[in-house]
Amino acid sequence: MFELLGIPPQVLLGQLLLGLINGSFYAVLSLGLAVIFGLLNIINFAHGALYMMGAFVAWMLLNYFGIGYWWALILAPVIVGGFGIVLERTILSRLYKLDHLYGLLLTFGLALIIQGLFRNYYGISGLPYQIPAELAGGYNLGFMYLPNYRAWVVIASAAVCFGAWFLIEKTRLGAYLRAATENPTLVGAFGINVPLMVMLTYGAGVALAGFAGVLAAPIYSVNPNMGADLIIVVFAVVVIGGMGSILGAILTGYVLGLVEGLARVFFPEGSAVVIFVIMAIVLLVKPEGLFGRAN
Amino acid sequence: MIRTLAVATTLGALTATTALAQGIDVKLGVLNDRSGVYADLSGEGSVVAARMAVEDFDAAAKGLNVTIISADHQNKPDIGSNIARQWYDADGVNAILDVPTSSVALAVADITAEKNGVLINSGAGSTALTREQCKPTTIHWTYDTAALANGTGASMTNAGGKKWFFLTADYAFGHSLEENTAAVVKASGGEVVGTVNVPFPAQDFSSFLLQAQGSGADVIGLANAGGDTVNAIKQASEFGITQAGQKLAALLFFVTDVHALGAQTAQGLSLTEAFYWDQNDQTRAWSERFMAIHGKQPTMVQAGVYSGTMAYLAAVQAVGSAKDGAAVAAKMKEADIEDPLFGTVKVRGDGRATHNMYLFQVKSPDKSTGEWDLYEQIATISGEDAFLPMLPECDFTKK
């Protein structure tokens, strides 16, 4: 039986698996951010608040309408995405011609307002949301107990990430989207409705945040600040992966989840910092990010 | 004739007003977290509790003109200090109430002593308020980390939980809570088999929980608070840790947190509090009124603001003025107080209010009859056993 730095392999395997699960959340969230930045040039600081909304909408669906987890998994992203579209049409669309900083400030302000409203109505301590009965329990893998729900999180997020990547990189619609980011005027001249595409893209990116929120509701505390705590890490993930790189955001999300998992075994006090240290190093060595293209 | 009568009446009315104006003016400032992590356990609810105290004390009839103001210290010592100074210097505040977050409470305690006000602290946990940094004008009403450690730590160790593993929030509060509890665990014949310092705040505790699971401990002590504790408990249940027989000890946990978790997830959890709404007819009656105004059941912190305010107003009435904070605080320490919510309360010379603490266990969902029917009382810990003994140098009644 080999040991690594005094840590038995079962423990290490367990921690790597947990890292992968956390990486799943990072991947879905950073994917949404990367899509929005790549296609709209908006640094969407409201992403964390929209993730929180996803979790709250799932709670509301259950408590006000008796709609359970599985429908919430579809409905909550649609509702949050719809909210995002309203935001994009009424407010964000006015900023496309301005510097990135304006988008960042605006979405940061929006995030504070959304969080404040939820705090006002639902308090700060959070709301209960149970794991759906179908996914309760778990399997003993020998080296750790894997709750079914966590396994589901990994599968669901991997499927969604693959779907989004495939749509953008391999389909005709994705080609239009990518072309529109390069040169919106020219794409418009070919008769493609660019503003509609931009609106739907923002909606889809936001829906991804809502989806992650529903995934998180049964295992994390559903409270108005849940997104604010996470968004900074997710931004670091996007920066490391390279702003706007879809594949980069997904891969970096998973890899950093693993790195963080290892840090929690070897140096728990530093586990919250390790991602930012990596970010600093990447920015020094390769400022455009690991998967980004230099401008 | 009628004219004379009218003049007399007017005169009478005027004298009446003057008589009222000569009553004792008292201005109370509720300083707490109104937007952050402690907003639910203190926040507006504490202001509601203070107002109820003024009403129940029947202040107006007793010649006290009480006004209450409130502010948000955002859990930042600098902001809290500025507000406290402004209140004492410019706004004529006589006493500051609540003040959760130990770092803010300690700063406000200093300023209060300097300005000769009174700090009736309900929300903060640090024992330093009545020990290392004791002040004649500080009254620490509801709980402290030592009382929580004595309640949960001792009772769980005595019940057979000999081996403890701590998940500690990696900042001053977490370390002090861990230290207090570890001392109690060892004194009760238990041992600490491991500790992991968790960065604050944290969302995912699964890694740390698995480390605790692997340690073979009987009890996993959660030396953290609020959302961190909620996350840790939620995930411990998810990873089958509680089901496998390891017990969780939430070392600082409030009824609002249990409500946030729901009885399904929180069931079986042991915790210590100074007050629970469903203890007796008096607590139920009071909490029902509180619920009607605030929409939530009161936490022990909010109940403490109520009781502390009642005791303060009685002392002000006895002294005849609210101007001299040290005199009012000394008056509060003179005799035992019979309180509707906390029972017999003795305010010691160091400002520590001692009263019973209670060990509760969270009910299972089938025993719970409503969303707030959450606790079952397991044990009562007397004030003498719960709180640390007084340091002689902090006994201000002897000075």
Contacts between the chains, C-beta under 8 A, distances in Angstrom:
chain1	res1	chain2	res2	distance
A	11	B	210	7.4
A	11	B	211	7.6
A	11	B	214	6.2
A	14	B	210	5.5
A	15	B	207	5.6
A	15	B	210	7.2
A	18	B	204	7.6
A	18	B	206	4.9
A	18	B	207	5.2
A	18	B	210	7.1
A	19	B	207	7.9
A	21	B	206	7.4
A	22	B	204	5.4
A	116	B	35	7.6
A	119	B	35	6.6
A	119	B	39	7.2
A	123	B	39	7.1
A	123	B	40	4.5
A	123	B	256	7.3
A	123	B	296	7.4
A	124	B	35	7.9
A	124	B	36	6.9
A	124	B	37	6.0
A	124	B	38	7.8
A	124	B	39	4.7
A	124	B	40	4.9
A	125	B	40	4.3
A	125	B	41	7.3
A	125	B	226	7.1
A	125	B	227	7.6
A	125	B	230	7.3
A	125	B	254	7.9
A	125	B	256	4.5
A	125	B	257	5.6
A	125	B	259	7.1
A	125	B	260	4.2
A	126	B	227	6.6
A	126	B	230	5.9
A	126	B	260	4.0
A	127	B	260	6.4
A	128	B	259	7.9
A	128	B	260	6.4
A	128	B	261	5.8
A	128	B	262	3.0
A	128	B	264	7.2
A	128	B	265	6.8
A	130	B	262	7.2
A	130	B	264	5.9
A	130	B	265	7.4
A	131	B	238	6.7
A	138	B	238	8.0
A	138	B	239	7.5
A	138	B	240	6.2
A	144	B	210	6.2
A	145	B	239	5.7
A	145	B	240	5.0
A	147	B	238	4.9
A	147	B	239	5.9
A	147	B	240	7.2
A	149	B	238	6.6
A	150	B	206	7.8
A	150	B	238	7.6
A	218	B	238	7.9
A	219	B	234	6.3
A	219	B	235	6.2
A	219	B	238	5.9
A	220	B	203	5.6
A	220	B	204	7.5
A	220	B	231	5.9
A	220	B	234	7.2
A	221	B	203	8.0
A	221	B	227	4.8
A	221	B	230	4.2
A	221	B	231	5.0
A	221	B	234	6.7
A	221	B	260	6.8
A	223	B	227	5.8
A	223	B	230	7.9
A	223	B	260	7.3
A	225	B	37	7.5
A	225	B	227	7.1
A	226	B	203	7.2
A	226	B	227	7.8
A	229	B	201	5.7
A	229	B	203	5.8
A	230	B	203	6.2
A	261	B	207	6.1
A	264	B	207	3.8
A	264	B	208	6.7
A	265	B	207	6.9
A	265	B	211	7.4
A	268	B	196	5.0
A	268	B	197	5.8
A	268	B	198	6.5
A	268	B	199	7.6
A	268	B	207	7.8
A	268	B	208	6.8
A	269	B	170	5.6
A	269	B	197	4.9
A	269	B	199	6.6
A	270	B	199	7.9
A	271	B	199	6.0
A	271	B	207	7.8
A	272	B	199	3.4
A	272	B	202	7.2
A	273	B	199	7.5
